[in-house]
């Protein structure tokens, strides 16, 4: 098994036990990493706190990534506790429910702004906060979906935000490369999470994916966790600026 002994990682985006971020946290913890795991706000504190404290040595912190003040406070808190950071996982995405339904043409200006602020700009903001702590280099990992490349009915403004996120990964990879910090995204197949509830006709998305993917099934969150572990470890040292698919091959199919 890959070892993350002596490595520290921060994970943004744990909402509950079905979160992709939680699957990644479990794999990194199993490999020996010491984790700082954030939850968004007071409302999510109880469930997230119980999850985080179930992992050896993991510490929970509140951090709303739409707030530069909270991001600054978070990194000020963890610097004396952890000293350095080796990996950062950004598993955060949000768009108003009304902008994930109906016709894309009717996307609101505010919904578009919110989707890009929370789902895209936050990656830049947290990477900027983490970079000074990655004194030995590091790995930044975010999560995308095939809707960034092709039209997925019901994904709407989130597809546009994910396209912007994948472009941001490439620009950040270039910006942080001289510091030996790698930046990549995992494009996972559809997974039932709290966030996926807002996507129109998500059940049809799951069914279609399983029928057309070469492996004839949907992806397991643990498989995303495994890929994140690889990218966070030294074995991923030569990979940056990439979108890596963990979708049972769905993205290669024409129809």
Secondary structure as a PSIPRED ss2 file (coil, helix, strand):
# PSIPRED VFORMAT (PSIPRED V4.0)

   1 X C   1.000  0.000  0.000
   2 X C   1.000  0.000  0.000
   3 X C   1.000  0.000  0.000
   4 X C   1.000  0.000  0.000
   5 X C   1.000  0.000  0.000
   6 X C   1.000  0.000  0.000
   7 X C   1.000  0.000  0.000
   8 X E   0.000  0.000  1.000
   9 X E   0.000  0.000  1.000
  10 X E   0.000  0.000  1.000
  11 X E   0.000  0.000  1.000
  12 X E   0.000  0.000  1.000
  13 X C   1.000  0.000  0.000
  14 X C   1.000  0.000  0.000
  15 X C   1.000  0.000  0.000
  16 X C   1.000  0.000  0.000
  17 X C   1.000  0.000  0.000
  18 X C   1.000  0.000  0.000
  19 X C   1.000  0.000  0.000
  20 X H   0.000  1.000  0.000
  21 X H   0.000  1.000  0.000
  22 X H   0.000  1.000  0.000
  23 X H   0.000  1.000  0.000
  24 X H   0.000  1.000  0.000
  25 X H   0.000  1.000  0.000
  26 X H   0.000  1.000  0.000
  27 X H   0.000  1.000  0.000
  28 X H   0.000  1.000  0.000
  29 X H   0.000  1.000  0.000
  30 X H   0.000  1.000  0.000
  31 X C   1.000  0.000  0.000
  32 X C   1.000  0.000  0.000
  33 X C   1.000  0.000  0.000
  34 X E   0.000  0.000  1.000
  35 X E   0.000  0.000  1.000
  36 X E   0.000  0.000  1.000
  37 X E   0.000  0.000  1.000
  38 X E   0.000  0.000  1.000
  39 X E   0.000  0.000  1.000
  40 X C   1.000  0.000  0.000
  41 X C   1.000  0.000  0.000
  42 X H   0.000  1.000  0.000
  43 X H   0.000  1.000  0.000
  44 X H   0.000  1.000  0.000
  45 X H   0.000  1.000  0.000
  46 X H   0.000  1.000  0.000
  47 X H   0.000  1.000  0.000
  48 X H   0.000  1.000  0.000
  49 X H   0.000  1.000  0.000
  50 X H   0.000  1.000  0.000
  51 X H   0.000  1.000  0.000
  52 X H   0.000  1.000  0.000
  53 X C   1.000  0.000  0.000
  54 X C   1.000  0.000  0.000
  55 X C   1.000  0.000  0.000
  56 X C   1.000  0.000  0.000
  57 X C   1.000  0.000  0.000
  58 X C   1.000  0.000  0.000
  59 X E   0.000  0.000  1.000
  60 X E   0.000  0.000  1.000
  61 X E   0.000  0.000  1.000
  62 X E   0.000  0.000  1.000
  63 X C   1.000  0.000  0.000
  64 X C   1.000  0.000  0.000
  65 X C   1.000  0.000  0.000
  66 X C   1.000  0.000  0.000
  67 X C   1.000  0.000  0.000
  68 X H   0.000  1.000  0.000
  69 X H   0.000  1.000  0.000
  70 X H   0.000  1.000  0.000
  71 X H   0.000  1.000  0.000
  72 X H   0.000  1.000  0.000
  73 X H   0.000  1.000  0.000
  74 X H   0.000  1.000  0.000
  75 X H   0.000  1.000  0.000
  76 X H   0.000  1.000  0.000
  77 X H   0.000  1.000  0.000
  78 X H   0.000  1.000  0.000
  79 X H   0.000  1.000  0.000
  80 X H   0.000  1.000  0.000
  81 X H   0.000  1.000  0.000
  82 X H   0.000  1.000  0.000
  83 X C   1.000  0.000  0.000
  84 X C   1.000  0.000  0.000
  85 X C   1.000  0.000  0.000
  86 X C   1.000  0.000  0.000
  87 X E   0.000  0.000  1.000
  88 X E   0.000  0.000  1.000
  89 X E   0.000  0.000  1.000
  90 X E   0.000  0.000  1.000
  91 X C   1.000  0.000  0.000
  92 X C   1.000  0.000  0.000
  93 X C   1.000  0.000  0.000
  94 X C   1.000  0.000  0.000
  95 X C   1.000  0.000  0.000
  96 X C   1.000  0.000  0.000
  97 X H   0.000  1.000  0.000
  98 X H   0.000  1.000  0.000
  99 X H   0.000  1.000  0.000
 100 X H   0.000  1.000  0.000
 101 X C   1.000  0.000  0.000
 102 X C   1.000  0.000  0.000
 103 X C   1.000  0.000  0.000
 104 X H   0.000  1.000  0.000
 105 X H   0.000  1.000  0.000
 106 X H   0.000  1.000  0.000
 107 X C   1.000  0.000  0.000
 108 X C   1.000  0.000  0.000
 109 X H   0.000  1.000  0.000
 110 X H   0.000  1.000  0.000
 111 X H   0.000  1.000  0.000
 112 X H   0.000  1.000  0.000
 113 X H   0.000  1.000  0.000
 114 X H   0.000  1.000  0.000
 115 X H   0.000  1.000  0.000
 116 X H   0.000  1.000  0.000
 117 X H   0.000  1.000  0.000
 118 X H   0.000  1.000  0.000
 119 X H   0.000  1.000  0.000
 120 X H   0.000  1.000  0.000
 121 X H   0.000  1.000  0.000
 122 X H   0.000  1.000  0.000
 123 X H   0.000  1.000  0.000
 124 X H   0.000  1.000  0.000
 125 X H   0.000  1.000  0.000
 126 X H   0.000  1.000  0.000
 127 X H   0.000  1.000  0.000
 128 X H   0.000  1.000  0.000
 129 X H   0.000  1.000  0.000
 130 X H   0.000  1.000  0.000
 131 X H   0.000  1.000  0.000
 132 X C   1.000  0.000  0.000
 133 X C   1.000  0.000  0.000
 134 X C   1.000  0.000  0.000
 135 X C   1.000  0.000  0.000
 136 X C   1.000  0.000  0.000
 137 X C   1.000  0.000  0.000
 138 X E   0.000  0.000  1.000
 139 X E   0.000  0.000  1.000
 140 X E   0.000  0.000  1.000
 141 X E   0.000  0.000  1.000
 142 X E   0.000  0.000  1.000
 143 X E   0.000  0.000  1.000
 144 X E   0.000  0.000  1.000
 145 X C   1.000  0.000  0.000
 146 X H   0.000  1.000  0.000
 147 X H   0.000  1.000  0.000
 148 X H   0.000  1.000  0.000
 149 X C   1.000  0.000  0.000
 150 X C   1.000  0.000  0.000
 151 X C   1.000  0.000  0.000
 152 X C   1.000  0.000  0.000
 153 X C   1.000  0.000  0.000
 154 X C   1.000  0.000  0.000
 155 X C   1.000  0.000  0.000
 156 X H   0.000  1.000  0.000
 157 X H   0.000  1.000  0.000
 158 X H   0.000  1.000  0.000
 159 X H   0.000  1.000  0.000
 160 X H   0.000  1.000  0.000
 161 X H   0.000  1.000  0.000
 162 X H   0.000  1.000  0.000
 163 X H   0.000  1.000  0.000
 164 X H   0.000  1.000  0.000
 165 X H   0.000  1.000  0.000
 166 X H   0.000  1.000  0.000
 167 X H   0.000  1.000  0.000
 168 X H   0.000  1.000  0.000
 169 X H   0.000  1.000  0.000
 170 X H   0.000  1.000  0.000
 171 X H   0.000  1.000  0.000
 172 X H   0.000  1.000  0.000
 173 X H   0.000  1.000  0.000
 174 X H   0.000  1.000  0.000
 175 X H   0.000  1.000  0.000
 176 X H   0.000  1.000  0.000
 177 X H   0.000  1.000  0.000
 178 X H   0.000  1.000  0.000
 179 X H   0.000  1.000  0.000
 180 X C   1.000  0.000  0.000
 181 X E   0.000  0.000  1.000
 182 X E   0.000  0.000  1.000
 183 X E   0.000  0.000  1.000
 184 X E   0.000  0.000  1.000
 185 X E   0.000  0.000  1.000
 186 X E   0.000  0.000  1.000
 187 X E   0.000  0.000  1.000
 188 X E   0.000  0.000  1.000
 189 X C   1.000  0.000  0.000
 190 X C   1.000  0.000  0.000
 191 X C   1.000  0.000  0.000
 192 X C   1.000  0.000  0.000
 193 X C   1.000  0.000  0.000
 194 X C   1.000  0.000  0.000
 195 X H   0.000  1.000  0.000
 196 X H   0.000  1.000  0.000
 197 X H   0.000  1.000  0.000
 198 X H   0.000  1.000  0.000
 199 X C   1.000  0.000  0.000
 200 X C   1.000  0.000  0.000
 201 X C   1.000  0.000  0.000
 202 X H   0.000  1.000  0.000
 203 X H   0.000  1.000  0.000
 204 X H   0.000  1.000  0.000
 205 X H   0.000  1.000  0.000
 206 X H   0.000  1.000  0.000
 207 X H   0.000  1.000  0.000
 208 X H   0.000  1.000  0.000
 209 X H   0.000  1.000  0.000
 210 X H   0.000  1.000  0.000
 211 X H   0.000  1.000  0.000
 212 X H   0.000  1.000  0.000
 213 X C   1.000  0.000  0.000
 214 X C   1.000  0.000  0.000
 215 X C   1.000  0.000  0.000
 216 X C   1.000  0.000  0.000
 217 X C   1.000  0.000  0.000
 218 X C   1.000  0.000  0.000
 219 X C   1.000  0.000  0.000
 220 X C   1.000  0.000  0.000
 221 X H   0.000  1.000  0.000
 222 X H   0.000  1.000  0.000
 223 X H   0.000  1.000  0.000
 224 X H   0.000  1.000  0.000
 225 X H   0.000  1.000  0.000
 226 X H   0.000  1.000  0.000
 227 X H   0.000  1.000  0.000
 228 X H   0.000  1.000  0.000
 229 X H   0.000  1.000  0.000
 230 X H   0.000  1.000  0.000
 231 X H   0.000  1.000  0.000
 232 X H   0.000  1.000  0.000
 233 X C   1.000  0.000  0.000
 234 X H   0.000  1.000  0.000
 235 X H   0.000  1.000  0.000
 236 X H   0.000  1.000  0.000
 237 X C   1.000  0.000  0.000
 238 X C   1.000  0.000  0.000
 239 X C   1.000  0.000  0.000
 240 X C   1.000  0.000  0.000
 241 X C   1.000  0.000  0.000
 242 X C   1.000  0.000  0.000
 243 X E   0.000  0.000  1.000
 244 X E   0.000  0.000  1.000
 245 X E   0.000  0.000  1.000
 246 X E   0.000  0.000  1.000
 247 X C   1.000  0.000  0.000
 248 X C   1.000  0.000  0.000
 249 X C   1.000  0.000  0.000
 250 X H   0.000  1.000  0.000
 251 X H   0.000  1.000  0.000
 252 X H   0.000  1.000  0.000
 253 X C   1.000  0.000  0.000
 254 X C   1.000  0.000  0.000
 255 X C   1.000  0.000  0.000
